[in-house]
């Protein structure tokens, strides 16, 4: 909860101060993204690309007890502010589901061109509302 709450506070502060117009994400349309959760079961990792202009994403994932699977297609929803890039990736079969197949929140790394944050992934069995706790990195 701490990370999510700090993102909300940062986002609210940036919007209140007029930060919405100075988004560092405005020119970026394609991201290479790595996700990993290794400290909680089931562990998983995903790697792929997200194209916010085309609304397309392609991820190769692997999870403990589930083997490998792909999250491909769209639609991709994205929102951005001065401090946060939020990506929601859905496969065509889950486009109307409340929980996206992959949800990612990213913040810029000071002094670099990478983003870091957290992610939630719905495993192939569709269990629960996703499995939170993954770290996320994008460039």
PASEBA-1860 file (N, C-alpha, C; in nm, 3 decimals):
! residues 139
1> XXXXXXXX> 0.082/-0.118/0.000/0.000/0.000/0.000/0.086/0.124/0.000 ~ 0.203/0.121/0.059/0.287/0.239/0.068/0.325/0.295/-0.066 ~ 0.364/0.207/-0.159/0.405/0.254/-0.292/0.288/0.314/-0.367 ~ 0.172/0.247/-0.361/0.055/0.297/-0.431/0.010/0.431/-0.376 ~ 0.009/0.443/-0.243/-0.031/0.568/-0.180/0.064/0.681/-0.216 ~ 0.196/0.655/-0.216/0.291/0.760/-0.249/0.276/0.803/-0.394 ~ 0.240/0.711/-0.483/0.216/0.747/-0.623/0.095/0.837/-0.634 ~ -0.010/0.805/-0.559/-0.131/0.888/-0.562/-0.101/1.027/-0.509
9> XXXXXXXX> -0.027/1.036/-0.398/0.008/1.166/-0.342/0.095/1.245/-0.441 ~ 0.194/1.179/-0.503/0.280/1.246/-0.600/0.200/1.296/-0.719 ~ 0.107/1.212/-0.766/0.025/1.250/-0.879/-0.065/1.368/-0.844 ~ -0.128/1.364/-0.728/-0.215/1.474/-0.686/-0.136/1.603/-0.670 ~ -0.016/1.595/-0.614/0.069/1.713/-0.598/0.107/1.771/-0.733 ~ 0.148/1.686/-0.825/0.188/1.734/-0.957/0.073/1.800/-1.029 ~ -0.046/1.741/-1.019/-0.161/1.799/-1.088/-0.200/1.932/-1.025 ~ -0.194/1.940/-0.892/-0.230/2.064/-0.823/-0.132/2.176/-0.857
17> XXXXXXXX> -0.008/2.141/-0.886/0.093/2.241/-0.918/0.106/2.265/-1.068 ~ 0.015/2.214/-1.145/0.021/2.234/-1.290/0.120/2.143/-1.358 ~ 0.160/2.033/-1.297/0.259/1.945/-1.353/0.210/1.862/-1.469 ~ 0.082/1.856/-1.491/0.026/1.773/-1.597/0.084/1.809/-1.734 ~ 0.112/1.935/-1.759/0.164/1.978/-1.889/0.311/1.942/-1.910 ~ 0.383/1.907/-1.807/0.526/1.880/-1.818/0.558/1.732/-1.806 ~ 0.475/1.647/-1.862/0.495/1.504/-1.851/0.623/1.460/-1.923 ~ 0.711/1.386/-1.854/0.831/1.336/-1.919/0.801/1.220/-2.014
25> XXXXXXXX> 0.677/1.175/-2.020/0.638/1.061/-2.102/0.577/1.103/-2.235 ~ 0.563/1.232/-2.260/0.487/1.279/-2.376/0.543/1.233/-2.509 ~ 0.674/1.228/-2.527/0.732/1.193/-2.656/0.754/1.044/-2.675 ~ 0.745/0.969/-2.569/0.772/0.825/-2.576/0.647/0.750/-2.620 ~ 0.658/0.666/-2.722/0.542/0.592/-2.768/0.562/0.440/-2.759 ~ 0.684/0.395/-2.741/0.710/0.253/-2.732/0.805/0.227/-2.615 ~ 0.771/0.129/-2.533/0.849/0.098/-2.414/0.885/-0.050/-2.413 ~ 1.008/-0.081/-2.374/1.049/-0.218/-2.344/1.030/-0.232/-2.194
33> XXXXXXXX> 0.960/-0.336/-2.150/0.923/-0.349/-2.009/0.960/-0.487/-1.955 ~ 1.017/-0.489/-1.834/1.047/-0.614/-1.762/0.975/-0.609/-1.627 ~ 0.909/-0.720/-1.594/0.838/-0.734/-1.467/0.889/-0.859/-1.396 ~ 0.900/-0.854/-1.264/0.944/-0.973/-1.191/0.892/-0.971/-1.049 ~ 0.844/-1.087/-1.004/0.808/-1.105/-0.864/0.876/-1.233/-0.818 ~ 0.974/-1.219/-0.730/1.052/-1.333/-0.688/1.050/-1.360/-0.540 ~ 0.982/-1.276/-0.462/0.986/-1.292/-0.317/0.857/-1.346/-0.258 ~ 0.759/-1.374/-0.342/0.630/-1.422/-0.296/0.582/-1.529/-0.394
41> XXXXXXXX> 0.505/-1.627/-0.345/0.456/-1.732/-0.434/0.315/-1.699/-0.481 ~ 0.281/-1.722/-0.605/0.369/-1.777/-0.709/0.461/-1.669/-0.766 ~ 0.585/-1.706/-0.791/0.678/-1.612/-0.853/0.648/-1.607/-1.003 ~ 0.680/-1.494/-1.066/0.659/-1.481/-1.209/0.749/-1.373/-1.267 ~ 0.764/-1.374/-1.398/0.833/-1.267/-1.468/0.772/-1.254/-1.607 ~ 0.775/-1.133/-1.658/0.724/-1.103/-1.792/0.820/-1.003/-1.856 ~ 0.835/-1.013/-1.986/0.916/-0.916/-2.060/0.847/-0.892/-2.193 ~ 0.844/-0.764/-2.232/0.779/-0.734/-2.359/0.786/-0.588/-2.396
49> XXXXXXXX> 0.701/-0.550/-2.491/0.696/-0.413/-2.539/0.553/-0.361/-2.532 ~ 0.542/-0.231/-2.512/0.413/-0.164/-2.511/0.424/-0.044/-2.606 ~ 0.335/-0.037/-2.704/0.328/0.075/-2.797/0.200/0.152/-2.766 ~ 0.214/0.269/-2.704/0.097/0.345/-2.660/0.023/0.410/-2.776 ~ 0.090/0.437/-2.888/0.021/0.497/-3.003/-0.066/0.392/-3.072 ~ -0.011/0.274/-3.097/-0.086/0.168/-3.165/-0.183/0.098/-3.069 ~ -0.164/0.117/-2.938/-0.248/0.049/-2.840/-0.224/-0.100/-2.838 ~ -0.098/-0.138/-2.856/-0.059/-0.277/-2.871/0.047/-0.314/-2.768
57> XXXXXXXX> 0.044/-0.437/-2.721/0.147/-0.486/-2.629/0.174/-0.632/-2.658 ~ 0.298/-0.674/-2.632/0.338/-0.813/-2.649/0.429/-0.850/-2.532 ~ 0.385/-0.947/-2.452/0.462/-0.992/-2.337/0.477/-1.143/-2.339 ~ 0.596/-1.190/-2.306/0.623/-1.331/-2.281/0.638/-1.345/-2.130 ~ 0.561/-1.434/-2.070/0.560/-1.448/-1.925/0.588/-1.593/-1.886 ~ 0.637/-1.609/-1.764/0.657/-1.741/-1.705/0.627/-1.729/-1.556 ~ 0.559/-1.832/-1.501/0.524/-1.828/-1.359/0.539/-1.966/-1.298 ~ 0.576/-1.964/-1.172/0.586/-2.086/-1.093/0.453/-2.161/-1.099
65> XXXXXXXX> 0.457/-2.290/-1.129/0.342/-2.380/-1.141/0.256/-2.355/-1.265 ~ 0.284/-2.254/-1.346/0.201/-2.224/-1.461/0.276/-2.235/-1.594 ~ 0.408/-2.243/-1.589/0.485/-2.247/-1.713/0.483/-2.112/-1.784 ~ 0.492/-2.116/-1.916/0.499/-1.990/-1.991/0.368/-1.964/-2.066 ~ 0.342/-1.836/-2.090/0.225/-1.793/-2.167/0.254/-1.655/-2.224 ~ 0.168/-1.611/-2.315/0.183/-1.479/-2.378/0.064/-1.392/-2.345 ~ 0.091/-1.264/-2.328/-0.013/-1.163/-2.317/0.010/-1.072/-2.436 ~ -0.070/-1.090/-2.540/-0.051/-1.016/-2.664/-0.181/-0.952/-2.708
73> XXXXXXXX> -0.167/-0.841/-2.778/-0.284/-0.775/-2.835/-0.311/-0.643/-2.770 ~ -0.432/-0.621/-2.743/-0.475/-0.495/-2.686/-0.619/-0.509/-2.646 ~ -0.683/-0.406/-2.604/-0.631/-0.270/-2.605/-0.537/-0.241/-2.488 ~ -0.452/-0.142/-2.509/-0.364/-0.090/-2.405/-0.419/0.045/-2.363 ~ -0.442/0.060/-2.235/-0.481/0.190/-2.182/-0.360/0.250/-2.116 ~ -0.339/0.380/-2.137/-0.228/0.446/-2.067/-0.271/0.585/-2.022 ~ -0.224/0.621/-1.905/-0.242/0.756/-1.854/-0.106/0.803/-1.807 ~ -0.084/0.933/-1.813/0.045/0.988/-1.773/0.026/1.124/-1.710
81> XXXXXXXX> 0.120/1.154/-1.622/0.125/1.284/-1.557/0.271/1.324/-1.549 ~ 0.300/1.423/-1.469/0.439/1.466/-1.452/0.521/1.362/-1.375 ~ 0.456/1.273/-1.302/0.529/1.180/-1.217/0.496/1.033/-1.238 ~ 0.396/1.001/-1.318/0.351/0.863/-1.324/0.305/0.826/-1.465 ~ 0.348/0.708/-1.510/0.297/0.647/-1.633/0.227/0.519/-1.592 ~ 0.098/0.511/-1.621/0.019/0.392/-1.588/-0.017/0.320/-1.717 ~ 0.014/0.190/-1.723/-0.017/0.107/-1.840/-0.107/-0.007/-1.796 ~ -0.217/-0.026/-1.866/-0.305/-0.140/-1.844/-0.311/-0.217/-1.974
89> XXXXXXXX> -0.270/-0.342/-1.969/-0.266/-0.427/-2.088/-0.374/-0.534/-2.073 ~ -0.453/-0.548/-2.178/-0.561/-0.648/-2.181/-0.549/-0.729/-2.309 ~ -0.576/-0.858/-2.299/-0.586/-0.939/-2.419/-0.725/-0.917/-2.478 ~ -0.743/-0.942/-2.607/-0.876/-0.920/-2.666/-0.987/-0.996/-2.593 ~ -0.958/-1.114/-2.539/-1.059/-1.191/-2.468/-1.098/-1.136/-2.332 ~ -1.018/-1.044/-2.277/-1.048/-0.988/-2.144/-1.069/-0.837/-2.150 ~ -1.100/-0.785/-2.267/-1.110/-0.639/-2.283/-1.216/-0.574/-2.195 ~ -1.319/-0.651/-2.153/-1.424/-0.596/-2.069/-1.407/-0.629/-1.921
97> XXXXXXXX> -1.300/-0.701/-1.886/-1.277/-0.738/-1.746/-1.239/-0.615/-1.665 ~ -1.275/-0.616/-1.537/-1.240/-0.505/-1.448/-1.089/-0.498/-1.430 ~ -1.025/-0.612/-1.405/-0.881/-0.619/-1.382/-0.808/-0.641/-1.514 ~ -0.713/-0.556/-1.550/-0.634/-0.583/-1.671/-0.544/-0.704/-1.651 ~ -0.503/-0.768/-1.760/-0.412/-0.882/-1.753/-0.279/-0.841/-1.689 ~ -0.230/-0.722/-1.725/-0.108/-0.666/-1.665/-0.135/-0.519/-1.634 ~ -0.112/-0.479/-1.510/-0.124/-0.339/-1.469/0.013/-0.292/-1.421 ~ 0.059/-0.178/-1.472/0.194/-0.129/-1.442/0.188/0.019/-1.408
105> XXXXXXXX> 0.252/0.059/-1.299/0.272/0.200/-1.265/0.423/0.225/-1.266 ~ 0.465/0.328/-1.340/0.608/0.359/-1.355/0.634/0.505/-1.323 ~ 0.749/0.530/-1.261/0.795/0.665/-1.232/0.935/0.683/-1.291 ~ 0.971/0.804/-1.332/1.105/0.827/-1.387/1.213/0.805/-1.282 ~ 1.327/0.754/-1.326/1.444/0.741/-1.240/1.522/0.870/-1.256 ~ 1.555/0.934/-1.145/1.626/1.062/-1.149/1.760/1.044/-1.220 ~ 1.788/1.130/-1.316/1.916/1.129/-1.385/1.930/1.018/-1.488 ~ 1.821/0.956/-1.528/1.831/0.847/-1.625/1.714/0.846/-1.721
113> XXXXXXXX> 1.721/0.755/-1.816/1.613/0.744/-1.913/1.527/0.621/-1.888 ~ 1.540/0.561/-1.770/1.461/0.444/-1.733/1.348/0.484/-1.639 ~ 1.250/0.397/-1.633/1.138/0.412/-1.542/1.136/0.291/-1.451 ~ 1.093/0.310/-1.327/1.080/0.198/-1.234/0.949/0.211/-1.160 ~ 0.897/0.096/-1.118/0.772/0.097/-1.045/0.729/-0.042/-1.005 ~ 0.598/-0.068/-1.013/0.542/-0.195/-0.969/0.442/-0.244/-1.072 ~ 0.406/-0.372/-1.059/0.310/-0.431/-1.152/0.226/-0.538/-1.083 ~ 0.113/-0.567/-1.144/0.024/-0.676/-1.105/-0.004/-0.757/-1.230
121> XXXXXXXX> 0.001/-0.890/-1.219/-0.021/-0.978/-1.333/-0.130/-1.078/-1.298 ~ -0.225/-1.099/-1.391/-0.324/-1.205/-1.377/-0.263/-1.329/-1.441 ~ -0.253/-1.437/-1.364/-0.192/-1.560/-1.413/-0.287/-1.633/-1.508 ~ -0.236/-1.730/-1.585/-0.317/-1.793/-1.690/-0.448/-1.857/-1.642 ~ -0.458/-1.894/-1.516/-0.583/-1.952/-1.468/-0.685/-1.844/-1.431 ~ -0.646/-1.716/-1.445/-0.737/-1.605/-1.414/-0.760/-1.587/-1.266 ~ -0.673/-1.643/-1.184/-0.695/-1.644/-1.040/-0.697/-1.505/-0.979 ~ -0.793/-1.489/-0.892/-0.802/-1.367/-0.812/-0.815/-1.241/-0.894
129> XXXXXXXX> -0.772/-1.133/-0.837/-0.770/-1.004/-0.904/-0.628/-0.970/-0.945 ~ -0.551/-1.069/-0.980/-0.411/-1.045/-1.016/-0.322/-1.076/-0.898 ~ -0.196/-1.082/-0.925/-0.097/-1.112/-0.821/-0.001/-0.994/-0.815 ~ -0.023/-0.904/-0.716/0.059/-0.783/-0.705/0.197/-0.812/-0.648 ~ 0.278/-0.710/-0.647/0.407/-0.720/-0.582/0.525/-0.732/-0.676 ~ 0.503/-0.724/-0.805/0.616/-0.732/-0.899/0.684/-0.597/-0.910 ~ 0.813/-0.600/-0.935/0.885/-0.479/-0.969/0.875/-0.461/-1.121 ~ 0.882/-0.339/-1.165/0.872/-0.309/-1.308/0.984/-0.214/-1.346
137> XXX> 1.039/-0.235/-1.464/1.140/-0.145/-1.519/1.112/-0.128/-1.668 ~ 1.124/-0.007/-1.717/1.097/0.021/-1.858/1.200/0.118/-1.912 ~ 1.226/0.108/-2.042/1.315/0.199/-2.113/1.274/0.208/-2.257
END
